[in-house]
Amino acid sequence: MPPDERRLVRHLAWVVVIKLLALGGLWWLFVRDQHVRTDAAAAAQHLAAPAPDQGEPR
């Protein structure tokens, strides 16, 4: 591999690492403490609900 290509691959690898660190940091700051509380009975009722009417067939 020519030196220019090696340098490009190294540069792109650093960009990917920096982006992964940024995504990890954003997740750590904004998402990690978020929780969804679910109730088994409410979820079952939601799943068993009839499908909404989509209008008249053509």
Secondary structure, 3 states (H helix, E strand, C coil): CCHHHHHHHHHHHHHHHHHHHHHHHHHHHHCCCCCCCCCHHHHHHHHHCCCCCCCCCC
